[in-house]
Amino acid sequence: MSKQNRDAKKLANELILVSLVMVGLLLVWDAATRIDGFNERQLQLAEQSVRAASNELDTYITGYQRAVDIFAEENRFFLSNVELWPQDMELYSELKDKIDRFFPDNLSFTIADEHGQTLLEGMEALIGPQCRNDIEVFSRQLGGHLTYCHATPTGKYHHFDLMTHWEGSNSSNDIFFISVTTDRVKQILANANVLGHLLMLVRQDNPTRVDVIPDSDQPVLINERELSPAELRRVSESLPIDNTRWNVVSLPLNNLYSEAHRNILVRSILIFMGFVAVSALMRMILLDSDR
């Protein structure tokens, strides 16, 4: 082999090697850019879904509270009669029918005096200790009730409480109380959710406590009512809801980022292996030409 041919062969090998290095660096840069872009898009989606859910839940809770205020005001005379004759089952049934028509997703109701003592004893099976505590606290404070979720005494029905003052027969600060199921709240969270993420409501005073999570065929959390330390670290976005004890939280599903990153890396590796295969073929052609 002449010196000129050896130099040409050496130059060709060097060009192939340099080309592979450059292609590898470009693919690394491309993969890193794609991963960063994917991460940024997911954060944007989480922020948008959390903001949408927070706004709609704020509108829902505020509207429901206004409806409770109006109901108590417009039915003041009726509520006063029930207050005066709490054992009159006909009056109680009529009030229950009215409440069921106005608030079809209500779970239970009661009326209380200005000190927070309920007045419908014997007909309050679903008014548990937490509900009674809420009523007593509401009777002592000037501001409104901060909505949160808890269960009935049986632990079966999760709900939130709404209250308002009304002018009763003995006081202008009597209380009308209603508990509401979380069905609509779950629906709002599900509608605002984006693929690969999970929207939920957690307590502002305890970020690990899950109050409301949309229904799912399969469990998505280790513990349905509490975020594990690993899940808490994965939370990508959080936003408070006014007049509640809730934050709307977006939690990426466990394999969202790992699967996307792996797919991007596998694509880059396959492309690089394709270039390696072409380079090897070119090298074989050069060697065959020399022979």
C-alpha positions, -999 to +999 in steps of 0.1 A: +000+000+000+014+034-010+020+062+015-007+082-003-033+054+002-023+050+039-028+087+045-062+086+028-072+056+048-061+073+080-079+105+071-111+085+064-109+067+097-104+100+115-134+115+097-156+086+107-145+089+143-150+127+144-184+123+128-195+097+154-183+120+182-201+150+168-233+130+162-231+116+198-227+151+212-256+164+191-278+135+203-269+142+239-277+179+235-310+169+217-320+145+245-312+170+272-332+197+254-362+173+249-361+162+285-360+198+297-388+207+273-409+178+285-404+187+322-413+224+315-444+214+296-456+192+324-450+219+350-471+243+328-499+218+325-498+212+362-500+249+369-529+254+345-549+225+358-543+236+395-554+271+387-585+260+368-595+236+396-589+263+423-610+289+405-639+265+398-638+252+434-638+287+448-668+296+426-686+264+437-680+268+474-688+305+473-720+299+453-731+271+476-725+293+507-745+321+491-773+296+484-773+285+521-774+321+532-804+328+509-822+296+520-820+305+557-831+341+550-861+331+529-872+303+551-866+321+584-903+317+595-902+280+587-869+274+606-883+293+636-913+269+637-890+239+637-869+256+664-900+261+686-914+226+680-883+204+672-902+171+679-929+179+654-921+153+627-944+168+602-926+201+604-892+184+603-902+163+573-914+193+554-881+211+562-861+181+550-881+180+518-873+216+512-836+212+518-835+181+496-850+200+468-827+230+471-796+210+479-799+176+464-763+167+473-768+175+510-759+148+535-775+161+567-787+194+583-796+208+616-803+241+634-785+254+664-788+282+689-765+312+693-742+291+715-738+264+689-760+238+707-780+218+682-818+218+686-829+186+667-816+160+691-826+125+681-828+134+643-790+141+638-775+107+633-750+121+608-741+151+628-709+138+644-684+153+669-665+172+642-697+188+628-708+198+663-674+213+670-676+233+637-710+246+648-697+257+682-666+273+667-687+291+641-710+305+669-680+321+687-662+337+657-671+367+636-657+354+603-670+326+581-663+289+584-632+276+566-644+246+546-626+212+550-635+176+546-642+149+573-663+118+577-695+109+595-693+091+628-694+057+609-664+069+588-683+061+556-695+095+542-669+122+536-684+157+534-678+193+541-699+217+563-715+250+555-732+273+580-750+306+582-766+328+609-803+335+608-828+354+630-844+327+651-872+329+676-848+335+705-818+351+689-806+368+658-775+346+657-791+312+654-773+288+631-785+269+601-761+240+593-758+218+562-733+191+553-726+184+516-711+153+499-678+157+480-692+142+448-692+176+430-657+185+443-644+152+430-660+159+396-644+193+394-610+178+402-614+151+376-625+176+349-595+199+355-570+170+356-545+164+329-531+131+316-503+118+338-512+139+368-535+136+398-553+166+413-563+164+449-572+186+479-548+186+509-550+205+541-532+238+543-521+231+579-510+195+571-497+191+535-496+153+539-533+150+547-554+142+516-590+155+520-605+148+486-592+127+457-611+118+425-626+083+423-603+058+405-606+021+395-571+015+408-553+030+438-529+058+429-516+066+463-499+043+488-524+056+514-556+071+502-558+097+530-521+106+534-492+115+511-460+095+517-427+114+519-418+103+484-452+114+470-449+147+489-415+153+471-432+147+437-458+174+441-453+198+412-478+225+419-500+237+448-525+266+451-548+276+480-586+280+477-600+310+494-623+305+525-612+269+528-585+249+545-576+233+512-548+235+487-553+221+452-522+199+446-510+183+413-491+151+418-474+136+387-480+098+385-451+078+396-439+067+361-447+099+342-412+114+341-392+082+342-410+067+312-408+099+291-371+103+299-364+067+291-382+069+257-362+100+248-329+084+258-338+051+239-346+071+208-312+089+209-293+057+215-311+040+186-302+069+163-266+068+175-264+030+169-277+036+134-249+060+127-224+035+142-238+008+119-234+031+088-199+041+099-190+004+103-203-004+069-183+025+054-152+011+071-158-023+057-162-009+022-129+010+026-111-021+038-125-041+009-114-015-015-079-017-002-078-054-006 
